[in-house]
Amino acid sequence: MPNELTFQRISEVLVANIRPIATVGVVAAVLAAVFSGPTFIEPRFLSTATVYPVNLNSYSIETRTDQLLQLLRSNSVRDSVIKKYDLMTVYKVDTAKAGGYFALYNEFLDRVEISKTQYESVRIDVVDEDPVLARDLVNGLLTQVNLLARRLQREKSYEVLVIAERALRHAQHKLDSVEARLDTLRRTEGLLAYETQAKELTKGYVRMLNSNSSQGQRDQLLGMIKDLESKGGEFRQLTELSNMFRSNYGQLLTEYEQVVNDVTKELTYTNVIVYPEVSDKKVYPIRWLIVAMSTASAVLICFLLMLWREQRS
């Protein structure tokens, strides 16, 4: 019948088997130290950046920081970085096989962490066996998120630009139509400034009535006044329309130039507070932790086996 398992019994088993248990612990520690070395586990290095969002327009109730997080985590940014740095080759993933892209994206997510800090900034952590590549990947993420945000902004600006161009062309067409008719009246009727010409012709006719001018001269001047009366109303109305259309065209042109500026401007959308650097100290694996856990596990298993054997005997 198995002996009752008490603290004293456990202590006796431990003391009686201390040498083999210690030997197992030493062997486990040595093996863990060897197999956690760079020969078997290639060390990884960490590069970090901390950024604040700028020049972003909110699409909903989300904050700009949340929006920047969504942009950084987008598949567009991910795929652009993977392609630019040929991470399929770096991670040794064959995307031609079934599940290849799934493995590639999982490897990318395992090495890239994007999180929100308590100060409403965004932290980007990238680990890689090559410290230079880790730094470059952080910079690549920042570059691609700027390009993505700029593209999204320009897509909306292009829609506004199309509307602004259409309105500007319509205003130009109306102005050109009025100006064409005014040019015709100027050439055929000699109308230049309705108010001024009407005033001067009236003064001239009055002077002729008070002078010894011939009837022919009076008739000629009277005919000019009648021509001004017949075409002057149209000329005056067209002049007012021209002024109104020109003012409207100027306003639309200003709006159009603002939209063009929105389309062509080169903005960045991140303020980098902590720039990524090339690390000279590995963050993985933590060898002392691996050795400690391996040794403790081996000693515990060995002791439990010894205790089980003693209980059965």
KEDREN-307315 format. One record per atom (N, C-alpha, C): chain; atom name; x, y, z. Coordinates in steps of 0.05 Angstrom, whole numbers. Layout:
   lumke   titi       c1       c2       c3
       A     CA        X        Y        Z
...
This chain:
   lumke   titi       c1       c2       c3
       A      N       17      -24        0
       A     CA        0        0        0
       A      C       18       25        0
       A      N       13       44      -16
       A     CA       29       68      -18
       A      C       30       82        9
       A      N       54       93       16
       A     CA       57      108       40
       A      C       42      134       39
       A      N       33      143       62
       A     CA       19      168       63
       A      C       38      191       55
       A      N       28      209       38
       A     CA       45      230       28
       A      C       43      254       47
       A      N       65      258       62
       A     CA       66      280       81
       A      C       90      298       75
       A      N       91      320       88
       A     CA      114      338       84
       A      C      140      325       92
       A      N      139      309      114
       A     CA      163      295      122
       A      C      172      275      102
       A      N      152      260       91
       A     CA      158      240       70
       A      C      170      254       45
       A      N      159      277       38
       A     CA      170      291       14
       A      C      198      300       20
       A      N      204      309       44
       A     CA      231      318       51
       A      C      250      295       51
       A      N      242      272       60
       A     CA      259      248       60
       A      C      266      240       32
       A      N      246      240       14
       A     CA      251      233      -14
       A      C      271      253      -26
       A      N      267      278      -20
       A     CA      284      299      -32
       A      C      313      296      -22
       A      N      317      291        4
       A     CA      344      288       15
       A      C      357      262        4
       A      N      341      241        2
       A     CA      352      216       -8
       A      C      360      217      -37
       A      N      348      234      -52
       A     CA      353      235      -81
       A      C      365      262      -90
       A      N      377      276      -71
       A     CA      387      302      -78
       A      C      409      302      -99
       A      N      426      282      -99
       A     CA      447      281     -119
       A      C      437      277     -147
       A      N      420      257     -153
       A     CA      409      254     -180
       A      C      392      278     -188
       A      N      377      289     -169
       A     CA      361      313     -176
       A      C      379      336     -184
       A      N      400      340     -168
       A     CA      419      362     -174
       A      C      432      357     -200
       A      N      439      332     -206
       A     CA      452      326     -232
       A      C      433      332     -255
       A      N      408      325     -252
       A     CA      389      331     -273
       A      C      387      362     -277
       A      N      387      376     -254
       A     CA      385      406     -256
       A      C      409      418     -270
       A      N      433      408     -264
       A     CA      457      418     -277
       A      C      457      412     -307
       A      N      449      387     -313
       A     CA      448      379     -342
       A      C      428      396     -357
       A      N      404      400     -344
       A     CA      383      417     -357
       A      C      393      445     -361
       A      N      407      456     -341
       A     CA      417      483     -344
       A      C      437      485     -366
       A      N      455      466     -368
       A     CA      476      467     -390
       A      C      462      464     -417
       A      N      444      445     -419
       A     CA      430      442     -445
       A      C      414      466     -453
       A      N      400      478     -433
       A     CA      385      502     -439
       A      C      403      525     -447
       A      N      426      528     -434
       A     CA      444      549     -442
       A      C      455      545     -470
       A      N      460      519     -477
       A     CA      471      514     -504
       A      C      449      518     -525
       A      N      425      507     -521
       A     CA      405      508     -541
       A      C      391      536     -543
       A      N      395      553     -523
       A     CA      384      580     -525
       A      C      405      599     -536
       A      N      428      589     -543
       A     CA      449      606     -555
       A      C      443      613     -584
       A      N      459      632     -595
       A     CA      454      641     -622
       A      C      457      620     -644
       A      N      470      598     -637
       A     CA      473      576     -657
       A      C      446      563     -663
       A      N      429      561     -642
       A     CA      403      548     -646
       A      C      380      568     -647
       A      N      381      590     -632
       A     CA      360      610     -632
       A      C      373      637     -639
       A      N      367      646     -663
       A     CA      379      671     -672
       A      C      367      695     -657
       A      N      384      711     -645
       A     CA      374      734     -629
       A      C      359      754     -646
       A      N      340      767     -634
       A     CA      324      788     -647
       A      C      329      815     -633
       A      N      328      836     -649
       A     CA      333      863     -639
       A      C      307      880     -642
       A      N      304      899     -624
       A     CA      280      915     -623
       A      C      286      944     -632
       A      N      268      954     -650
       A     CA      269      983     -657
       A      C      242      995     -652
       A      N      241     1018     -641
       A     CA      216     1030     -632
       A      C      214     1059     -641
       A      N      189     1067     -647
       A     CA      183     1095     -654
       A      C      157     1102     -639
       A      N      155     1127     -631
       A     CA      131     1138     -619
       A      C      123     1163     -634
       A      N       98     1164     -643
       A     CA       89     1185     -661
       A      C       62     1196     -652
       A      N       57     1221     -659
       A     CA       31     1234     -654
       A      C       19     1239     -682
       A      N       -8     1236     -684
       A     CA      -21     1241     -710
       A      C      -25     1271     -714
       A      N      -21     1280     -739
       A     CA      -26     1308     -747
       A      C      -39     1308     -775
       A      N      -54     1329     -781
       A     CA      -65     1334     -807
       A      C      -85     1313     -816
       A      N      -96     1298     -797
       A     CA     -116     1278     -804
       A      C     -144     1289     -799
       A      N     -162     1282     -817
       A     CA     -190     1290     -814
       A      C     -206     1267     -804
       A      N     -222     1271     -782
       A     CA     -237     1250     -770
       A      C     -261     1243     -789
       A      N     -265     1216     -792
       A     CA     -288     1207     -808
       A      C     -312     1200     -791
       A      N     -308     1197     -765
       A     CA     -330     1190     -747
       A      C     -323     1201     -719
       A      N     -332     1188     -698
       A     CA     -327     1197     -671
       A      C     -299     1188     -661
       A      N     -284     1173     -677
       A     CA     -258     1164     -669
       A      C     -239     1188     -666
       A      N     -219     1184     -649
       A     CA     -198     1205     -646
       A      C     -178     1202     -668
       A      N     -161     1222     -671
       A     CA     -140     1221     -691
       A      C     -121     1198     -685
       A      N     -116     1193     -660
       A     CA      -98     1171     -653
       A      C     -110     1145     -661
       A      N     -136     1141     -657
       A     CA     -149     1116     -666
       A      C     -148     1114     -696
       A      N     -151     1136     -710
       A     CA     -150     1136     -739
       A      C     -122     1128     -749
       A      N     -102     1139     -736
       A     CA      -74     1132     -743
       A      C      -69     1102     -738
       A      N      -80     1092     -716
       A     CA      -77     1063     -711
       A      C      -89     1047     -733
       A      N     -113     1054     -742
       A     CA     -127     1039     -764
       A      C     -110     1040     -789
       A      N      -99     1064     -795
       A     CA      -83     1066     -819
       A      C      -58     1049     -818
       A      N      -44     1049     -795
       A     CA      -20     1033     -792
       A      C      -26     1003     -793
       A      N      -50      995     -784
       A     CA      -57      967     -784
       A      C      -70      958     -810
       A      N      -72      976     -829
       A     CA      -86      969     -854
       A      C      -69      949     -871
       A      N      -83      933     -886
       A     CA      -69      914     -904
       A      C      -53      928     -925
       A      N      -62      953     -932
       A     CA      -47      968     -952
       A      C      -19      975     -943
       A      N      -17      984     -918
       A     CA       10      990     -906
       A      C       26      965     -903
       A      N       13      944     -892
       A     CA       27      919     -888
       A      C       38      907     -914
       A      N       21      906     -935
       A     CA       30      894     -960
       A      C       52      911     -973
       A      N       50      938     -971
       A     CA       70      955     -982
       A      C       98      951     -969
       A      N       98      948     -943
       A     CA      123      944     -928
       A      C      134      916     -935
       A      N      117      896     -936
       A     CA      126      869     -943
       A      C      139      869     -971
       A      N      126      882     -989
       A     CA      137      883    -1017
       A      C      163      899    -1018
       A      N      164      922    -1005
       A     CA      187      939    -1007
       A      C      212      926     -996
       A      N      209      912     -974
       A     CA      232      900     -961
       A      C      234      870     -966
       A      N      218      860     -985
       A     CA      220      831     -993
       A      C      219      813     -969
       A      N      199      816     -952
       A     CA      198      801     -927
       A      C      191      772     -932
       A      N      180      765     -956
       A     CA      176      737     -962
       A      C      202      722     -961
       A      N      223      734     -972
       A     CA      249      722     -972
       A      C      262      723     -945
       A      N      259      746     -932
       A     CA      271      750     -905
       A      C      260      730     -885
       A      N      234      725     -886
       A     CA      221      707     -867
       A      C      221      678     -877
       A      N      231      674     -901
       A     CA      233      647     -913
       A      C      205      634     -915
       A      N      187      649     -926
       A     CA      159      638     -929
       A      C      154      636     -959
       A      N      145      612     -967
       A     CA      138      607     -995
       A      C      108      614     -999
       A      N      102      637    -1011
       A     CA       74      645    -1015
       A      C       61      630    -1037
       A      N       76      615    -1053
       A     CA       64      600    -1074
       A      C       49      575    -1063
       A      N       56      567    -1039
       A     CA       43      544    -1028
       A      C       17      551    -1015
       A      N        0      532    -1010
       A     CA      -26      537     -997
       A      C      -21      547     -968
       A      N      -34      568     -961
       A     CA      -30      580     -935
       A      C       -5      596     -932
       A      N        8      602     -954
       A     CA       33      617     -953
       A      C       30      645     -943
       A      N       10      658     -954
       A     CA        5      686     -945
       A      C       -5      687     -916
       A      N      -20      667     -908
       A     CA      -29      666     -880
       A      C       -5      664     -862
       A      N       14      647     -869
       A     CA       38      645     -852
       A      C       55      670     -853
       A      N       56      683     -877
       A     CA       71      708     -879
       A      C       59      730     -862
       A      N       33      733     -863
       A     CA       20      754     -847
       A      C       22      749     -817
       A      N       21      723     -809
       A     CA       24      717     -781
       A      C       52      723     -772
       A      N       72      717     -788
       A     CA       99      723     -781
       A      C      103      753     -779
       A      N       91      768     -797
       A     CA       93      798     -796
       A      C       80      808     -770
       A      N       56      798     -763
       A     CA       43      807     -739
       A      C       58      799     -714
       A      N       72      776     -715
       A     CA       87      767     -692
       A      C      111      786     -687
       A      N      121      799     -708
       A     CA      145      816     -705
       A      C      138      845     -703
       A      N      115      853     -711
       A     CA      107      882     -712
       A      C       84      886     -692
       A      N       88      904     -673
       A     CA       67      911     -654
       A      C       61      941     -655
       A      N       36      947     -659
       A     CA       28      976     -661
       A      C        7      980     -639
       A      N       12      998     -621
       A     CA       -5     1002     -598
       A      C       -9     1032     -592
       A      N      -29     1037     -576
       A     CA      -35     1064     -567
       A      C      -25     1068     -539
       A      N      -11     1090     -534
       A     CA       -1     1096     -508
       A      C      -21     1111     -491
       A      N      -15     1114     -465
       A     CA      -33     1129     -448
       A      C      -33     1159     -453
       A      N      -14     1168     -469
       A     CA      -12     1197     -475
       A      C      -24     1203     -503
       A      N      -40     1185     -514
       A     CA      -53     1189     -540
       A      C      -33     1190     -563
       A      N      -11     1177     -559
       A     CA        8     1174     -581
       A      C        7     1145     -591
       A      N       21     1139     -612
       A     CA       22     1112     -623
       A      C       51     1102     -622
       A      N       54     1078     -611
       A     CA       80     1065     -609
       A      C       82     1042     -629
       A      N      105     1042     -643
       A     CA      110     1021     -663
       A      C      135     1006     -654
       A      N      132      979     -649
       A     CA      154      962     -642
       A      C      158      941     -664
       A      N      183      938     -672
       A     CA      189      918     -693
       A      C      214      903     -683
       A      N      212      876     -683
       A     CA      235      860     -676
       A      C      244      844     -701
       A      N      270      841     -703
       A     CA      280      825     -726
       A      C      308      816     -719
       A      N      317      795     -733
       A     CA      344      785     -728
       A      C      365      806     -738
       A      N      358      823     -756
       A     CA      376      844     -766
       A      C      367      870     -754
       A      N      384      882     -736
       A     CA      376      908     -723
       A      C      371      931     -743
       A      N      386      930     -765
       A     CA      383      951     -785
       A      C      356      948     -799
       A      N      349      923     -806
       A     CA      323      919     -818
       A      C      300      926     -800
       A      N      303      920     -774
       A     CA      282      928     -755
       A      C      278      958     -755
       A      N      300      973     -756
       A     CA      297     1002     -757
       A      C      284     1011     -783
       A      N      293      998     -805
       A     CA      282     1005     -832
       A      C      252      999     -834
       A      N      244      977     -821
       A     CA      215      970     -822
       A      C      198      991     -808
       A      N      208     1001     -786
       A     CA      193     1022     -771
       A      C      191     1047     -789
       A      N      213     1055     -801
       A     CA      213     1078     -820
       A      C      195     1072     -844
       A      N      195     1047     -853
       A     CA      178     1040     -876
       A      C      148     1042     -869
       A      N      141     1034     -844
       A     CA      113     1036     -836
       A      C      105     1065     -834
       A      N      123     1083     -824
       A     CA      116     1111     -823
       A      C      113     1123     -851
       A      N      131     1115     -869
       A     CA      130     1126     -896
       A      C      104     1117     -910
       A      N       97     1092     -907
       A     CA       73     1081     -920
       A      C       47     1092     -909
       A      N       47     1097     -882
       A     CA       22     1108     -871
       A      C       18     1137     -880
       A      N       41     1152     -884
       A     CA       38     1179     -895
       A      C       28     1178     -923
       A      N       38     1159     -939
       A     CA       28     1157     -967
       A      C       -1     1149     -968
       A      N       -9     1130     -950
       A     CA      -37     1122     -950
       A      C      -55     1144     -942
       A      N      -48     1159     -921
       A     CA      -65     1181     -912
       A      C      -67     1203     -933
       A      N      -44     1208     -947
       A     CA      -44     1228     -968
       A      C      -62     1219     -992
       A      N      -61     1193     -998
       A     CA      -77     1183    -1020
       A      C     -107     1185    -1014
       A      N     -114     1178     -989
       A     CA     -142     1179     -981
       A      C     -152     1208     -982
       A      N     -135     1226     -972
       A     CA     -143     1255     -973
       A      C     -146     1265    -1001
       A      N     -127     1257    -1019
       A     CA     -128     1266    -1047
       A      C     -152     1254    -1061
       A      N     -160     1230    -1055
       A     CA     -184     1218    -1068
       A      C     -208     1235    -1062
       A      N     -211     1244    -1037
       A     CA     -234     1262    -1031
       A      C     -230     1289    -1043
       A      N     -206     1299    -1044
       A     CA     -201     1325    -1056
       A      C     -206     1324    -1086
       A      N     -199     1302    -1099
       A     CA     -205     1299    -1128
       A      C     -235     1301    -1134
       A      N     -251     1289    -1116
       A     CA     -280     1290    -1120
       A      C     -289     1319    -1119
       A      N     -279     1334    -1099
       A     CA     -286     1363    -1097
       A      C     -275     1378    -1121
       A      N     -251     1370    -1130
       A     CA     -239     1384    -1153
       A      C     -256     1381    -1178
       A      N     -267     1357    -1183
       A     CA     -284     1353    -1206
       A      C     -309     1372    -1205
       A      N     -321     1374    -1181
       A     CA     -344     1392    -1178
       A      C     -335     1421    -1182
       A      N     -312     1429    -1171
       A     CA     -303     1456    -1174
       A      C     -297     1463    -1203
       A      N     -285     1444    -1218
       A     CA     -279     1448    -1246
       A      C     -305     1451    -1262
       A      N     -325     1435    -1256
       A     CA     -350     1437    -1271
       A      C     -363     1464    -1266
       A      N     -363     1473    -1241
       A     CA     -375     1499    -1234
       A      C     -360     1521    -1247
       A      N     -333     1519    -1248
       A     CA     -317     1540    -1260
       A      C     -321     1542    -1290
       A      N     -324     1518    -1303
       A     CA     -329     1518    -1332
       A      C     -356     1530    -1338
       A      N     -376     1524    -1322
       A     CA     -403     1535    -1326
       A      C     -403     1565    -1323
       A      N     -389     1575    -1302
       A     CA     -387     1604    -1298
       A      C     -372     1617    -1321
       A      N     -351     1604    -1331
       A     CA     -336     1615    -1353
       A      C     -353     1617    -1378
       A      N     -369     1596    -1383
       A     CA     -387     1596    -1406
       A      C     -407     1619    -1406
       A      N     -419     1623    -1383
       A     CA     -439     1645    -1380
       A      C     -425     1672    -1384
       A      N     -402     1675    -1372
       A     CA     -387     1701    -1375
       A      C     -379     1705    -1404
       A      N     -370     1684    -1418
       A     CA     -361     1687    -1446
       A      C     -385     1694    -1464
       A      N     -408     1682    -1458
       A     CA     -432     1687    -1474
       A      C     -440     1717    -1472
       A      N     -440     1727    -1448
       A     CA     -448     1755    -1444
       A      C     -427     1774    -1456
       A      N     -401     1767    -1453
       A     CA     -380     1784    -1464
       A      C     -380     1784    -1495
       A      N     -388     1761    -1506
       A     CA     -389     1760    -1536
       A      C     -411     1778    -1546
       A      N     -434     1778    -1533
       A     CA     -456     1796    -1541
       A      C     -448     1825    -1537
       A      N     -435     1831    -1515
       A     CA     -425     1859    -1510
       A      C     -405     1868    -1531
       A      N     -388     1850    -1539
       A     CA     -368     1857    -1560
       A      C     -382     1863    -1586
       A      N     -403     1848    -1592
       A     CA     -419     1853    -1616
       A      C     -431     1881    -1615
       A      N     -443     1888    -1593
       A     CA     -456     1914    -1590
       A      C     -435     1937    -1591
       A      N     -412     1932    -1580
       A     CA     -391     1952    -1581
       A      C     -382     1957    -1610
       A      N     -379     1935    -1625
       A     CA     -369     1938    -1653
       A      C     -391     1950    -1671
       A      N     -415     1939    -1669
       A     CA     -436     1948    -1688
       A      C     -451     1973    -1680
       A      N     -454     1977    -1654
       A     CA     -470     2000    -1645
       A      C     -453     2022    -1632
       A      N     -427     2017    -1629
       A     CA     -410     2037    -1617
       A      C     -416     2042    -1588
       A      N     -428     2022    -1574
       A     CA     -434     2025    -1546
       A      C     -410     2017    -1529
       A      N     -402     2036    -1512
       A     CA     -379     2031    -1494
       A      C     -386     2033    -1465
       A      N     -400     2056    -1458
       A     CA     -409     2061    -1431
       A      C     -436     2074    -1433
       A      N     -457     2060    -1426
       A     CA     -484     2070    -1431
       A      C     -489     2096    -1417
       A      N     -484     2098    -1391
       A     CA     -491     2122    -1376
       A      C     -475     2146    -1386
       A      N     -449     2142    -1391
       A     CA     -433     2164    -1400
       A      C     -441     2174    -1428
       A      N     -446     2154    -1446
       A     CA     -453     2162    -1473
       A      C     -481     2176    -1474
       A      N     -500     2166    -1458
       A     CA     -526     2178    -1457
       A      C     -524     2207    -1447
       A      N     -508     2211    -1427
       A     CA     -505     2238    -1415
       A      C     -492     2257    -1435
       A      N     -471     2248    -1449
       A     CA     -457     2265    -1468
       A      C     -474     2271    -1492
       A      N     -488     2251    -1503
       A     CA     -505     2256    -1526
       A      C     -528     2275    -1519
       A      N     -539     2273    -1496
       A     CA     -561     2292    -1488
       A      C     -550     2320    -1486
       A      N     -526     2323    -1474
       A     CA     -514     2350    -1472
       A      C     -509     2361    -1500
       A      N     -499     2344    -1517
       A     CA     -493     2354    -1545
       A      C     -518     2362    -1559
       A      N     -540     2347    -1556
       A     CA     -565     2354    -1569
       A      C     -576     2381    -1559
       A      N     -574     2385    -1532
       A     CA     -583     2410    -1521
       A      C     -566     2433    -1532
       A      N     -541     2429    -1534
       A     CA     -524     2451    -1544
       A      C     -531     2457    -1573
       A      N     -537     2436    -1589
       A     CA     -544     2441    -1617
       A      C     -570     2456    -1619
       A      N     -589     2450    -1601
       A     CA     -614     2465    -1601
       A      C     -610     2494    -1595
       A      N     -591     2501    -1579
       A     CA     -585     2529    -1572
       A      C     -565     2542    -1590
       A      N     -557     2528    -1611
       A     CA     -537     2539    -1629
       A      C     -549     2541    -1657
       A      N     -533     2549    -1676
       A     CA     -541     2552    -1704
       A      C     -534     2527    -1720
       A      N     -534     2504    -1706
       A     CA     -527     2479    -1721
       A      C     -549     2473    -1742
       A      N     -540     2460    -1762
       A     CA     -559     2453    -1784
       A      C     -578     2431    -1775
       A      N     -599     2429    -1789
       A     CA     -619     2409    -1783
       A      C     -608     2381    -1788
       A      N     -590     2378    -1807
       A     CA     -578     2352    -1813
       A      C     -561     2342    -1790
       A      N     -546     2361    -1777
       A     CA     -530     2353    -1754
       A      C     -547     2345    -1731
       A      N     -569     2360    -1728
       A     CA     -588     2354    -1706
       A      C     -600     2326    -1711
       A      N     -608     2321    -1735
       A     CA     -621     2295    -1741
       A      C     -601     2272    -1737
       A      N     -576     2277    -1744
       A     CA     -555     2256    -1741
       A      C     -551     2250    -1711
       A      N     -550     2271    -1695
       A     CA     -546     2267    -1666
       A      C     -571     2254    -1653
       A      N     -595     2262    -1663
       A     CA     -619     2250    -1653
       A      C     -621     2221    -1660
       A      N     -611     2214    -1683
       A     CA     -610     2185    -1691
       A      C     -592     2169    -1673
       A      N     -570     2181    -1665
       A     CA     -551     2168    -1647
       A      C     -564     2163    -1620
       A      N     -580     2183    -1611
       A     CA     -594     2180    -1586
       A      C     -615     2158    -1587
       A      N     -629     2157    -1609
       A     CA     -650     2136    -1613
       A      C     -637     2108    -1614
       A      N     -614     2106    -1627
       A     CA     -599     2080    -1628
       A      C     -591     2072    -1600
       A      N     -581     2092    -1585
       A     CA     -573     2086    -1557
       A      C     -597     2077    -1541
       A      N     -621     2089    -1546
       A     CA     -645     2081    -1531
       A      C     -653     2052    -1538
       A      N     -651     2045    -1564
       A     CA     -660     2019    -1573
       A      C     -641     1997    -1564
       A      N     -615     2001    -1563
       A     CA     -596     1981    -1555
       A      C     -584     1985    -1528
       A      N     -589     2009    -1516
       A     CA     -576     2015    -1491
       A      C     -586     1998    -1468
       A      N     -612     1992    -1468
       A     CA     -623     1976    -1447
       A      C     -610     1948    -1446
       A      N     -608     1936    -1469
       A     CA     -595     1910    -1471
       A      C     -566     1911    -1462
       A      N     -552     1933    -1472
       A     CA     -524     1936    -1465
       A      C     -521     1939    -1435
       A      N     -538     1955    -1423
       A     CA     -536     1960    -1394
       A      C     -541     1934    -1378
       A      N     -562     1919    -1387
       A     CA     -568     1894    -1373
       A      C     -546     1874    -1376
       A      N     -534     1872    -1400
       A     CA     -512     1854    -1404
       A      C     -488     1862    -1388
       A      N     -483     1888    -1385
       A     CA     -460     1898    -1370
       A      C     -463     1890    -1341
       A      N     -488     1892    -1330
       A     CA     -493     1884    -1302
       A      C     -489     1854    -1299
       A      N     -499     1839    -1318
       A     CA     -495     1810    -1317
       A      C     -466     1803    -1319
       A      N     -451     1817    -1336
       A     CA     -422     1812    -1339
       A      C     -408     1817    -1312
       A      N     -415     1838    -1299
       A     CA     -402     1844    -1273
       A      C     -409     1823    -1252
       A      N     -434     1814    -1252
       A     CA     -442     1793    -1233
       A      C     -429     1767    -1239
       A      N     -428     1759    -1265
       A     CA     -416     1734    -1273
       A      C     -386     1735    -1267
       A      N     -373     1758    -1272
       A     CA     -344     1760    -1267
       A      C     -338     1757    -1237
       A      N     -355     1769    -1220
       A     CA     -351     1767    -1192
       A      C     -355     1738    -1183
       A      N     -375     1724    -1194
       A     CA     -380     1696    -1187
       A      C     -357     1679    -1197
       A      N     -347     1685    -1221
       A     CA     -325     1670    -1232
       A      C     -300     1673    -1215
       A      N     -295     1697    -1205
       A     CA     -272     1702    -1188
       A      C     -273     1686    -1162
       A      N     -297     1685    -1151
       A     CA     -301     1669    -1126
       A      C     -297     1640    -1131
       A      N     -308     1629    -1153
       A     CA     -305     1601    -1159
       A      C     -276     1595    -1166
       A      N     -262     1613    -1179
       A     CA     -234     1609    -1185
       A      C     -217     1607    -1159
       A      N     -224     1623    -1139
       A     CA     -210     1622    -1114
       A      C     -214     1595    -1100
       A      N     -239     1586    -1101
       A     CA     -246     1560    -1089
       A      C     -232     1537    -1104
       A      N     -231     1540    -1130
       A     CA     -217     1519    -1147
       A      C     -188     1518    -1140
       A      N     -175     1541    -1137
       A     CA     -146     1541    -1131
       A      C     -141     1529    -1103
       A      N     -160     1533    -1085
       A     CA     -157     1521    -1058
       A      C     -158     1490    -1060
       A      N     -177     1481    -1077
       A     CA     -180     1452    -1080
       A      C     -155     1440    -1094
       A      N     -145     1454    -1114
       A     CA     -120     1446    -1128
       A      C      -97     1444    -1108
       A      N      -96     1463    -1090
       A     CA      -76     1463    -1069
       A      C      -79     1439    -1051
       A      N     -104     1432    -1044
       A     CA     -109     1408    -1028
       A      C     -100     1382    -1042
       A      N     -103     1382    -1068
       A     CA      -96     1358    -1083
       A      C      -66     1356    -1086
       A      N      -52     1377    -1089
       A     CA      -23     1377    -1095
       A      C       -5     1380    -1071
       A      N      -16     1387    -1048
       A     CA        1     1392    -1025
       A      C       13     1366    -1014
       A      N       37     1368    -1005
       A     CA       52     1345     -995
       A      C       54     1347     -964
       A      N       34     1335     -950
       A     CA       33     1336     -921
       A      C       43     1310     -909
       A      N       54     1312     -885
       A     CA       59     1288     -869
       A      C       38     1286     -848
       A      N       34     1262     -838
       A     CA       11     1257     -819
       A      C       20     1246     -793
       A      N       47     1247     -788
       A     CA       57     1237     -763
       A      C       79     1256     -753
       A      N       78     1262     -727
       A     CA      100     1276     -714
       A      C      116     1256     -698
       A      N      140     1251     -706
       A     CA      156     1230     -693
       A      C      169     1241     -667
       A      N      161     1230     -645
       A     CA      172     1238     -619
       A      C      197     1222     -612
       A      N      195     1196     -616
       A     CA      218     1178     -612
       A      C      225     1165     -638
       A      N      248     1171     -649
       A     CA      257     1161     -675
       A      C      268     1132     -671
       A      N      263     1115     -691
       A     CA      274     1088     -690
       A      C      304     1088     -692
       A      N      317     1070     -677
       A     CA      346     1068     -677
       A      C      355     1039     -682
       A      N      380     1036     -689
       A     CA      392     1010     -693
       A      C      401     1000     -665
       A      N      388      980     -655
       A     CA      394      970     -628
       A      C      420      953     -628
       A      N      435      956     -607
       A     CA      459      939     -604
       A      C      456      918     -582
       A      N      431      915     -572
       A     CA      425      895     -551
       A      C      401      879     -559
       A      N      403      853     -558
       A     CA      381      836     -565
       A      C      359      836     -544
       A      N      334      832     -553
       A     CA      312      830     -534
       A      C      301      801     -533
       A      N      310      784     -551
       A     CA      301      756     -552
       A      C      323      739     -564
       A      N      328      715     -553
       A     CA      315      704     -529
       A      C      328      714     -503
       A      N      313      713     -481
       A     CA      323      720     -455
       A      C      335      694     -443
       A      N      361      691     -446
       A     CA      374      666     -440
       A      C      371      658     -411
       A      N      375      678     -393
       A     CA      374      671     -365
       A      C      346      660     -357
       A      N      325      671     -369
       A     CA      298      662     -363
       A      C      294      634     -374
       A      N      304      629     -398
       A     CA      301      602     -410
       A      C      316      582     -393
       A      N      340      588     -385
       A     CA      356      570     -368
       A      C      342      565     -341
       A      N      333      587     -329
       A     CA      319      584     -303
       A      C      294      567     -305
       A      N      278      572     -325
       A     CA      253      557     -328
       A      C      258      528     -335
       A      N      278      524     -353
       A     CA      284      496     -361
       A      C      295      480     -337
       A      N      313      493     -322
       A     CA      324      479     -299
       A      C      303      473     -278
       A      N      286      493     -272
       A     CA      265      488     -252
       A      C      246      467     -261
       A      N      239      466     -287
       A     CA      220      446     -297
       A      C      233      418     -296
       A      N      259      416     -303
       A     CA      272      390     -303
       A      C      274      380     -274
       A      N      282      397     -255
       A     CA      284      389     -227
       A      C      257      380     -216
       A      N      236      396     -223
       A     CA      210      389     -213
       A      C      200      362     -224
       A      N      204      358     -250
       A     CA      195      333     -262
       A      C      211      309     -250
       A      N      237      313     -247
       A     CA      254      292     -236
       A      C      245      285     -207
       A      N      240      306     -192
       A     CA      231      301     -164
       A      C      205      287     -163
       A      N      186      295     -181
       A     CA      160      282     -181
       A      C      162      253     -189
       A      N      180      247     -207
       A     CA      185      218     -215
       A      C      197      203     -192
       A      N      216      215     -178
       A     CA      228      201     -155
       A      C      207      196     -134
       A      N      190      216     -129
       A     CA      169      213     -109
       A      C      149      192     -117
       A      N      142      191     -142
       A     CA      123      171     -152
       A      C      135      143     -149
       A      N      161      141     -155
       A     CA      174      114     -152
       A      C      175      105     -123
       A      N      180      124     -105
       A     CA      181      117      -77
       A      C      153      109      -67
       A      N      133      123      -77
       A     CA      106      116      -68
       A      C       97       89      -77
       A      N      107       80     -100
       A     CA       99       54     -111
       A      C      115       31      -98
       A      N      138       38      -88
       A     CA      155       17      -76
       A      C      146        9      -48
